[in-house]
């Protein structure tokens, strides 16, 4: 029995020693963890390493900016931009009555602080173009007998057409208009003098265009295609070019007869092909799985997507000229490009609700114009006549960033 106990004790000690080897190796020696950790010399070594790392971060101005300045700046900008409150709603009004009460109704909408009023005076046949082109989110039609019905104590109904392509805007914009209309109705009690009948009321007869059921996926899913194109083509392009430099294969290519411009085109063309493959696959998913209608031209969708690929590939090439490692490329692309582009492009938050200064900045984001294009093509069936302006902005943006990136890329190769 004593022999067994001694043997068991030796085996337990041997096992304990074997299990402690990783800890002893990590903390350097045979001293116990507690002794090493709480020793003065250990604190001193940690202090020296801490000072060294802080000094290294302080000398690296780019890293210091990424860690401190950039997050504070993005928090400040995104804090103002991340606003789901519906304000500055563009409303076009067709006043067919031209009476005192119809003008008072228009004035009450304007004074509510939620609407930007545009009075329509041209032919009524062009009123629907206000919604198609995006110049108005709501179209209000005041009937000819508006004042007459109010004076006779009958309900007066105004027709409201809603741009339902943005379901969130459609619901909130219509609710805001109905609230403002109820406030106007409550101010009509003065017309009830010397009358035993009830006070006149104004009601809203609404109808949502392009998205009658106001489904949010109709608005969000087509835009996701633009975000995915931005993420994949830009990020993979920047990392692929940096990987060539990291592995030393870029220098091997430079000693061949290939020219820098040929090298750049050869590197970017595969991602153009990949981008169009992604568009085709995404189109099948959007139509087949989510059931989002495509009311516009498929050829226009591919043509405008090609313009957008110019910007994403140009951004990827530009990022690759600024960094030295794939990790840096991923950080710069994600932090300085993708996050601001997604949040300030109107993908989540309406650009119209952002402060004026941020709206100016948002107009320099190519994703904003591509989202206008895909949402218009899918939901409204818009054509070249309505989309030439965002298409022109994508073309100018793509030429500018691709040209700048090409110059930096060639200079870096030289």
Secondary structure, DSSP 8 states (H G I E B T S, - for coil): -HHHHHHHHHHHHHHHHHHHHHHHHHHTSSS-HHHHHHSHHHHHHHHHHHHHHHHHHHH-HHHHIIIIIHHHHHHHHHHHH------SEEEEEEESS-SHHHHHHHHHHHHTSSEEEEE--S-GGGTTHHHHTTS-SEEEEE-TTHHHHHHTT--EEEEEEEETTSHHHHHHHHHHHHHHHHHHHHGGGGGGTT--S----EEEEEEEES-TT--HHHHHHHHHHHHHHIIIIIHHHHHHHHHHHHHTHHHHHHTSS--HHHHHHHHHHHHHHHHHHHHHHHHHHHHHTS-----S-HHHHHHHHHHHHHHHHHHHHHHHTT-SSHHHHHHHIIIIIIHHHHHHTTSSS-GGGS-HHHHHHHTT-HHHHHHHHHHIIIII---HHHHHHHHHHHHHHHHHHHHHHHHHHHHHH-
